[in-house]
Amino acid sequence: MQDKRKIRSERRAEVIKALAHPSRILIAEALGENEMSVGELTELVGSDISTVSKHLSIMRNVGLVDVDKRGLNVYYRIQCGCLTDFFSCVDGLSRSRIKALVGSLS
């Protein structure tokens, strides 16, 4: 039982680490709405293609995104639909923290 928990915790940490960059969160949020090409993601993030490709590689290695090659174009899509719920949860934590900080200043 402990081994399963440890393995599960390590896996969760890998996924969370793969999201732990503002550009990767931006990519995940955009891909949650629609699949996008590497070029579109590069424009969205505002970085060079090699940097965006590195971000996508990290996300792909943990199963967050999937790739579809069509001719010369490469398209990415989100692999787990639950990210929207996760981001909503994180946003709720942020709002709660801001309310608590504002309340303590009063």
N, C-alpha and C positions, 0 to 999 in steps of 0.2 A: 504494500500500500504506500509506504514512504517513497519507494523507488518510483512509482507511477506519479506521485505528486511532484517529486523532484524533476523528473523528465518533463512533465507538463509545465512546471514553472520555468524551466530552462527554455522550452519552446515558446512560451508566452513572452519571455524576455527578448528572445530573438526577433519576434514580430514587432514588439514595441520599440526595440532599438532601430529596426528598419524604418519606422515611422518618425524617429526622433530627429528630424531635421525639417525646418520650415518649408523647404522646397519639396520634400517628399510628401509632406502633408498637403501642400498645394496640389501636387500631382494627383494624389489619392482622391482628394475632394473633386477635382475636375474629372477624373476618370470614373468617379461614382455617378456622374451625370451622363457621360457619353464616352465612347472610345475615341482615342486621339492618336495622331501620328507623332513620331519623334519630333518632326519639325514644328508641329503645333505646340507640343509640350515645351520645346526649347523656347519658343516665342512667349509662352505663358510664364515660364520660370524666369526668363531674362538672362539665362546663362548660355555658355557655348554648348554645342551638341555633345562633346565628350563628357562634360560635367553632368548633363541630363542623362546621358546613357549610363553613367556610373550610378546615379540615383536609381534609375530603372532596373539596373542589374541587382542592386541591393534588394529592392522590393520584389523582384522576380525570384530571387534565391530563397526567400521565405514564403513564397506563394501568394503574395499580395496582388500581383498583377500577372496577366497572361499576355502573350505576344501572338500576333497574327501577321505573317508576311504575305503581302499581296503584290506580286511583281517587284518593283523597286521600292515600294513603300512598306514600312513597318508600323503596325498599329498596336496600341496597348489598350487593355481594358482591365477594370478592377476584377479581381477573382473572388473577393468575398464582399457580399452586399451588406454585411453587418457594420462596415466602417462608418456608415452614415449615423447609425445609432451610437457608436462609440464616440464620434465627434460631437454629437448632441450631448452626450453625457459629460464630456470634457468641457464643453461650452457652459453647461449647467454648473459645474464646479467653479469655473472662472467667474460666472455671475454671482454665485454665492460668496466667493472670496471678496469680490469687489464690494458687495453689500456689507459684509462684515467689516471691511476696512473703512468704508464710509461711515458706518455706524459708530466705530470706535473713535472717529475724529470729532463726532458731535458732542 
